[in-house]
Amino acid sequence: MNGNIASELTLGPVLFNWAPERWRDFYFRVADEAPVDVVYLGEVVCYKRAPLFDDVMPEVVARVQAAGKTVVYSTLAEVMSKQERTLVEDVCGCDGALIEANDGSALMRLRGRPHHVGPFVNAYNEGTVAVLARNGARSICLPPEMPKTAIANLCGPAAECGVMTEVQVFGRVPLALSARCYHARAHGRTKDTCQFVCDTDPDGMVLRTLEDRPFLAVNGIQTMSHAFLNLLGGVRELRAMGVSSFRLSPHTCDMVAVARTFRDVLDGKVDIGEGQAQLAALALDAPFCDGFYTGNAGQTWSRAAAQ
Amino acid sequence: MSELRRPELVCPAGTPAALRTAVDAGADAVYCGLQNETNARNFPGLNFAPAELKQSVAYAHARKAKVLLAVNTFPAAGKFGMWRDAIDLAAETGVDAAIVADIGVADYAARQHPNLRLHLSVQAGASSPEAIRFYCEEFGVKRVVLPRMLTVAEIADLHRQIDCEIEAFIFGNIGMMAEGRCSLTHYVTGLSTNMDGVCSPAADVHYEEDTGRTLTTRLGEFVIDRFACGESAGYPTICKGRYSCSAQTEPYYAFEEPVSLNLSALLPELMRAGVTALKIEGRQRSRAYVKSVVSAFRSAVDGLMQGREAAFLSLLTLTEGSRETQGAFAGKRWR
């Protein structure tokens, strides 16, 4: 019944520590070439990285907006120290800017003002969505572990509160956050003495089991899936449930190509099988997964949704 | 030296028998959960039927101990009714507080049962004054259970900026990931810590011994650790596992070694920092564990109140880890 509503393609924030020039050039290309409607910008994982992008942020914002895309600023996912709190305060303090809250401190600071809620806030049910909506939430990106049965149950009540629902459909899945930096630990350092060593792994540092099976990917204080989420086969079903926004999480692969594939499948210009072939052609160094969506172990890949 | 206020010793009760044991051993409060997904220790053979909860509240109250009911998981849309029932039961049963994590559950409790005292579970992951104030102002939360990631100095600083009480873990198993924000178990097993209340469920745990008597532990399909003959094998949880990566020449504990938390030597510092409730982990543990740990901390706290020095309580034989740690509490180098 909601099949006719406009489907937005969104680009989540870069979660990794990319060199500022790479970061800038990535967004320039996204601005110019990627068929995405919303671009989330800002440091979500580690407060220490945020100043690295200060110099290039204004030109990135200008280029993205000039291309007719909406900019939303994402806040830190884990907020504890004075520096982390100050960073969230600074981002939330931008007058008129649209902010995505990723923790309770940002929810508090954005109360009474229209805002987005990011996937790091636990919004699993209609009761939570109603509270977030009365505090100003207009769009909520659901936790990545939500199964489709729950997503289907949530979209209607969310729409009744005036909230758009967003679901991540591509990229490594955020699985956990910690106070400890695991990149620093792997290099014999601590969070305070890290020397930004996370910049060596632009898609995350792979952890392998004792059987040498790739398992997880470390990104500073964040732990992610090794497998790449691929819900291309589910986007039409999600749209029918009432999901209005589809989030691509940036990686070093050709994200413009990824965005085009998702846009074309959403628009019915390309069928799902052909779209899957295009994603397979990215030749990622990791398998795909969709298990959370199908209600199974997250690492599994069903392809069922591709039928 | 400032005078110490008598803290509340909050103890685990996985079963009615463990609850009686904890109360008899000197617990000021016990916390427990129902036999379903509404709490974060949803393990087979554990927890309370509604009638057992009623009897247990009567037992505890007759001995001046409080009962706190953990309703601290996150209902997925379509399943909210089970959590609503748990909150209604908490109110009917006369428990002294419900420990909640989900915003929707907290909102329901605050609106439907305004006299039910609410504590914010560690699962809510509220680690800053602003986040804690959100729950206090929205739902009238009276106490926050702090994530196990703050130093004592940071707790003291936090205490000055919030109006609610602070409860902190002092002993037991520690996960390495921020509570309420970890889907690692779900990624491997299909059961979610947040939605189903399980972490590393026993049904998915496998132990395999080879001919050389090397023991491999597995969760689902993934090897978590391996132990030579004679080494004591830990229970396989993903954040305590051994892995390899490009930055290390040998497999290593990428997140943390199998340690458990013991803050017995830091109790006076914690109390001076503004912690008014001291929490012992272990609802999944035996009555013997409950009896030993609760008794030890009861006499430690009583000793402090009588002016005795804090002493490290060696309880290593009771823990799940192979050594004890003060974790994040002792300083920032842990991070």
Chai-1 contact restraints between the chains, C-beta under 6 A:
chainA,res_idxA,chainB,res_idxB,connection_type,confidence,min_distance_angstrom,max_distance_angstrom,comment,restraint_id
A,V79,B,S128,contact,1.0,0.0,6.0,A-B,restraint_1
A,M80,B,S127,contact,1.0,0.0,6.0,A-B,restraint_2
A,M80,B,S128,contact,1.0,0.0,6.0,A-B,restraint_3
A,R85,B,S128,contact,1.0,0.0,6.0,A-B,restraint_4
A,G104,B,A126,contact,1.0,0.0,6.0,A-B,restraint_5
A,G104,B,A131,contact,1.0,0.0,6.0,A-B,restraint_6
A,G104,B,F134,contact,1.0,0.0,6.0,A-B,restraint_7
A,S105,B,S128,contact,1.0,0.0,6.0,A-B,restraint_8
A,S105,B,E130,contact,1.0,0.0,6.0,A-B,restraint_9
A,S105,B,A131,contact,1.0,0.0,6.0,A-B,restraint_10
A,L107,B,F134,contact,1.0,0.0,6.0,A-B,restraint_11
A,M108,B,E130,contact,1.0,0.0,6.0,A-B,restraint_12
A,M108,B,R133,contact,1.0,0.0,6.0,A-B,restraint_13
A,M108,B,F134,contact,1.0,0.0,6.0,A-B,restraint_14
A,N122,B,F74,contact,1.0,0.0,6.0,A-B,restraint_15
A,Y124,B,F74,contact,1.0,0.0,6.0,A-B,restraint_16
A,Y124,B,A76,contact,1.0,0.0,6.0,A-B,restraint_17
A,N125,B,P75,contact,1.0,0.0,6.0,A-B,restraint_18
A,N125,B,A77,contact,1.0,0.0,6.0,A-B,restraint_19
A,N125,B,F80,contact,1.0,0.0,6.0,A-B,restraint_20
A,N125,B,G104,contact,1.0,0.0,6.0,A-B,restraint_21
A,E126,B,A77,contact,1.0,0.0,6.0,A-B,restraint_22
A,G127,B,F80,contact,1.0,0.0,6.0,A-B,restraint_23
A,G127,B,G104,contact,1.0,0.0,6.0,A-B,restraint_24
A,G127,B,D107,contact,1.0,0.0,6.0,A-B,restraint_25
A,G127,B,Y108,contact,1.0,0.0,6.0,A-B,restraint_26
A,T128,B,I103,contact,1.0,0.0,6.0,A-B,restraint_27
A,T128,B,G104,contact,1.0,0.0,6.0,A-B,restraint_28
A,V131,B,I103,contact,1.0,0.0,6.0,A-B,restraint_29
A,V131,B,D107,contact,1.0,0.0,6.0,A-B,restraint_30
A,E145,B,S183,contact,1.0,0.0,6.0,A-B,restraint_31
A,E145,B,H186,contact,1.0,0.0,6.0,A-B,restraint_32
A,E145,B,S192,contact,1.0,0.0,6.0,A-B,restraint_33
A,A150,B,A76,contact,1.0,0.0,6.0,A-B,restraint_34
A,A150,B,A77,contact,1.0,0.0,6.0,A-B,restraint_35
A,A150,B,G78,contact,1.0,0.0,6.0,A-B,restraint_36
A,N153,B,A77,contact,1.0,0.0,6.0,A-B,restraint_37
A,N153,B,G78,contact,1.0,0.0,6.0,A-B,restraint_38
A,L154,B,A77,contact,1.0,0.0,6.0,A-B,restraint_39
A,L175,B,S183,contact,1.0,0.0,6.0,A-B,restraint_40
A,L175,B,L184,contact,1.0,0.0,6.0,A-B,restraint_41
A,L175,B,Y187,contact,1.0,0.0,6.0,A-B,restraint_42
A,A176,B,M177,contact,1.0,0.0,6.0,A-B,restraint_43
A,A176,B,C182,contact,1.0,0.0,6.0,A-B,restraint_44
A,A176,B,L184,contact,1.0,0.0,6.0,A-B,restraint_45
A,L177,B,A178,contact,1.0,0.0,6.0,A-B,restraint_46
A,L177,B,R181,contact,1.0,0.0,6.0,A-B,restraint_47
A,S178,B,M176,contact,1.0,0.0,6.0,A-B,restraint_48
A,S178,B,M177,contact,1.0,0.0,6.0,A-B,restraint_49
A,S178,B,A178,contact,1.0,0.0,6.0,A-B,restraint_50
A,A179,B,M149,contact,1.0,0.0,6.0,A-B,restraint_51
A,A179,B,A328,contact,1.0,0.0,6.0,A-B,restraint_52
A,A179,B,R335,contact,1.0,0.0,6.0,A-B,restraint_53
A,R180,B,R335,contact,1.0,0.0,6.0,A-B,restraint_54
A,Y182,B,A254,contact,1.0,0.0,6.0,A-B,restraint_55
A,A186,B,C245,contact,1.0,0.0,6.0,A-B,restraint_56
A,A186,B,A247,contact,1.0,0.0,6.0,A-B,restraint_57
A,A186,B,Q248,contact,1.0,0.0,6.0,A-B,restraint_58
A,H187,B,A247,contact,1.0,0.0,6.0,A-B,restraint_59
A,T190,B,R333,contact,1.0,0.0,6.0,A-B,restraint_60
A,T190,B,R335,contact,1.0,0.0,6.0,A-B,restraint_61
A,K191,B,R335,contact,1.0,0.0,6.0,A-B,restraint_62
A,M205,B,C245,contact,1.0,0.0,6.0,A-B,restraint_63
A,L207,B,Y243,contact,1.0,0.0,6.0,A-B,restraint_64
A,L207,B,C245,contact,1.0,0.0,6.0,A-B,restraint_65
A,L207,B,A254,contact,1.0,0.0,6.0,A-B,restraint_66
A,R208,B,S244,contact,1.0,0.0,6.0,A-B,restraint_67
A,T209,B,F222,contact,1.0,0.0,6.0,A-B,restraint_68
A,T209,B,V223,contact,1.0,0.0,6.0,A-B,restraint_69
A,L210,B,V223,contact,1.0,0.0,6.0,A-B,restraint_70
A,L210,B,R226,contact,1.0,0.0,6.0,A-B,restraint_71
A,L210,B,P251,contact,1.0,0.0,6.0,A-B,restraint_72
A,E211,B,V223,contact,1.0,0.0,6.0,A-B,restraint_73
A,F215,B,F222,contact,1.0,0.0,6.0,A-B,restraint_74
A,N296,B,G190,contact,1.0,0.0,6.0,A-B,restraint_75
A,A297,B,V188,contact,1.0,0.0,6.0,A-B,restraint_76
A,A297,B,T189,contact,1.0,0.0,6.0,A-B,restraint_77
A,A297,B,G190,contact,1.0,0.0,6.0,A-B,restraint_78
A,G298,B,H186,contact,1.0,0.0,6.0,A-B,restraint_79
A,G298,B,Y187,contact,1.0,0.0,6.0,A-B,restraint_80
A,Q299,B,Y187,contact,1.0,0.0,6.0,A-B,restraint_81
